Amino acid sequence: MNWISNVVRPKIRNYFARRDTPENLWIKCPDTGQLVFYKDVEANQFVIPGSNYHMRMGAMARLKSIFDNETWFDIAVPAVPLDPLKFRDERRYTDRLKDARSKTGTNDAIKLGFGKLEGLPVVIGVQDFEFMGGSLGMAAGEAVIKGLETAVEKGTPFIVFAASGGARMQEGILSLMQLPRTTVAVQMLREARKPYIVVLTNPTTGGVTASYAMLGDVHIAEPGALIGFAGPRVIEQTIREKLPEGFQRAEYLRDHGMVDMVVHRRQLRPTLANLCRIFTKTQAKPPADNLPVAAIA
């Protein structure tokens, strides 16, 4: 073998080799099938520009989109037993948790933050569907309770973004116990007379809908979000009837009184800020150029 075989040929092969394309360079719209550049969707808060289809949004991206200057303080959640039932199906529960944490960069399905929304201090909890379907287990239940307790302690509104397939089956009855526990915590916030605002995203189902997700002072839904306890297919099989078109979707539920409003993601931040001002009886801060001379001085 000589230098032509060892050096020149490999370089030529590398030059003409097919370059790998990143998997997330393009996104296919689930509604229209349109291919959209990922960066365009990301810049549009994960809303498909043409169809306005609202993609799922991770916890970090959601917090950045709501808090002022994309900054906040993380709120620590009390530790819980990792695998209390030693559960195993096709895989060990501990392995599933490890994969979910690696994939999302969060410790469990709900991430908490404390910061400002248009100058108003708020506590926000975001449920990440990418973490085992946003399932409600002991850690997620503790996160909701901790968020509500922090809001009471700091005297702020509590905003939760719900996204879940229901209770976490790997934790059995311990996951179901989070339903009454979070309900009691919501009542604690209500007794402190602090606002509780719920944003229902796609999907919000199961035990989450049967507990803290439907106990807010105001319920906002994102366009097209699936919201309900059981899925439409299960309901159809149970009652043996065809459900109305759009059943359990955000717009249908708004028209039938289950949610208060459906808000596009681009309008979500000002809508939440306005609701917080109304509930806390706080005036909006005027722009700096409109301040009185005495206030500027």
Secondary structure, 3 states (H helix, E strand, C coil): CCHHHHHHHHHHHHHHCCCCCCCCCEEECCCCCCEEEHHHHHHCCCECCCCCCECCCCHHHHHHHHCHHHCCEECCCCCCCCCCCCCECCCEHHHHHHHHHHHHCCCCCEEEEEEEECCEEEEEEEECCCCHHHCECHHHHHHHHHHHHHHHHHCCCEEEEEEECCECHHHHHHHHCHHHHHHHHHHHHHHCCCCEEEEEEEEECHHHHCCHHHCCCEEEECCCCEECCCCHHHHHHHHCCCCCCCCCEHHHHHHCCCCCEECCHHHHHHHHHHHHHHHHCCCCCCCHHHCCHHHHC
